[in-house]
Amino acid sequence: MRRSLHALLRNPYVWVVLIAFTIRLTTLGMYPLGDTTEARYGEIARKMVETGNWITPQFDYGVPFWGKPPLSTWTRAASFELFGVSEFSARLPSIFVSLAIVALMFYLGRQQRGRTVAWIASAMLSTSVLFFILSGAVLMDPLMTVGTTLSMVAFWQAMKDRGRHWGYLLFVGLAIGLMSKGPVAGVLTTIPIVIWLTLTGNWRHGWSRIPLFVGTLLMLAISLPWYLLAEYTTPGFLDYFIVGEHWKRFTEPGWQGDLYGSAHTSARGAIWVEWLVAAFPVSLILIGAFFTLLWKKKSATIWILREDWTLYLILWAISPMLFFTFSGNILATYVLPGLPAAALLAAGLWQTSPEAASQDKGKGRKSIAILAMAGVLFPLFYLLVIFVHMPKVAEQNSEKYLVQSYQQLDPRGQARLIYLYKRPFSAEYYSKGKAEVISHPRDMLDIVRQEPTVFFAIPADYINQVPEEIRPCLQKIERPDRGRARYILFQARQKDCHLKEKAAN
């Protein structure tokens, strides 16, 4: 035991993974939940805990959130129940989910290429730009990716006759995807599997190893009850979620049917450019490998591309880009399900044919090893950004500090906090649902006449739109200078307004 532990601690790739996850874990609570995505999903989970409604996620009180299934929200709500509502507990589930992705990828890599390649791939994945950031972010994508990764690992293991249970785990992974982001998880799993079975001629073997009927029943038994219950409790959910979120969102650029925001219009094929940045440095390694192979003997290149394992990884890695190539509405996070395969591919791609491998004496492996260890520079750079840059931009991306100023002035929470024009999700989250919103500046005067004390959060760019008659009632609350704030906090007290009205008369 001691000898194996000592060998493990001497492994430089182990330290890369440990450093990456340690930095991510220790920085979870160092900065506020940002608008719109993190704060929105954090607030949905907070409302779930507050209202006790674990069936229907709520966009606002009494307003169902139909945009995503609840599995990811359940993990955050459970974290809130265990550790209290905070940035740390909101982001904590993503750490465990990301560790599960790395563990699944490591297991598969060790089975196929040995422990060293598995650790190199783990180091690469842990320090790749998108994976590292999302491993501590309040988003749905990591949980969907653990589902797709489980399915892809299970399929390969089942095809290699490594146990009947793997065939069933394939469908468990699909169920996780259905409960975290929906049918898109099944599509991203089906694309590489179907193409691989077709190109390798393994359909007959696949039919004999995959329990299609029983596995489908298992998948439906896990996921279908919630879908039916969601439609029963909030009619219209299935039409919006299946047709709107999974068809119109990707086929209609700038889709206007989004109930919870706006669609992201992108150029066709932009997902490939997004991948170059999101998968860095893995993307750089794979591009370098591609051009290196062009200079090698054709026989070595053909050997690599025709190998079943390499072909499987390639199809798995590019399936998100294949699916979203013609979509006009994409985000960089969509490439995440393919990153585990890309890391495995990058770690083992320089292992060409046995003859070529013996001739180059492991030079390619050494280059990959150096790049994998150098990947730790990105987590260290991220740590520097947290300490140096984040305090300057926090005010522009979150209402945490404004809400804290309001709470200090009104510790009992008796006065209203009202945002003009738009209420950011972070304002809801940090005020525990107290923050309100009005759509017209003239409503402010009526509110002041009825309330003894009220706080207004006014967009910094719209201060001049405040009516002249209410300006004397507003007292600007000076706050610590953390950078340019989006909103300015004002306090209005009814008695002060009356005094100034009398003086004016």
ABEGO torsion letter per residue (X at the ends): XAAAAAAAAABAAAAAAAAAAAAAAAAAAABBBBOAAAAAAAAAAAAAAAAGBAABBBABBGBBBAABBAAAAAAAAAAAAAAEBBAAAAAAAAAAAAAAAAAAAAAAAAAAAEAAAAAAAAAAAAABAAAAAAAABBBAAAAAAAAAAAAAAAAAAAAAGAEAAAAAAAAAAAAAAAAAAEAAAAAAAAAAAAAAAAAAGAAAAAAAABBAAAAAAAAAAAAAAAAAAAAAABBGAAAAAAAAAAAAAAABBGBAABAAEBBBBBBBGAAAAAAAAAAOAAAAAAAAAAAAAAABBAAAAAAAAABAAAAAAAAAAAAAAAAAAABABBBAAAAAAAAAAAAAAAAAAABBBAAAAAAAGGAAAAAAAAAAAAAAAAAAAAAAAAAAAAAAAAAAABAAAAAAAAAAABAAGABBBBBBGBBBAAAAAAAGGABBBBABAAAAAAAAAABABBBBBBBAAAAAABBAAAAAABBBBBBBBAEBBABBBBBBBAAAAAAAAAAAX
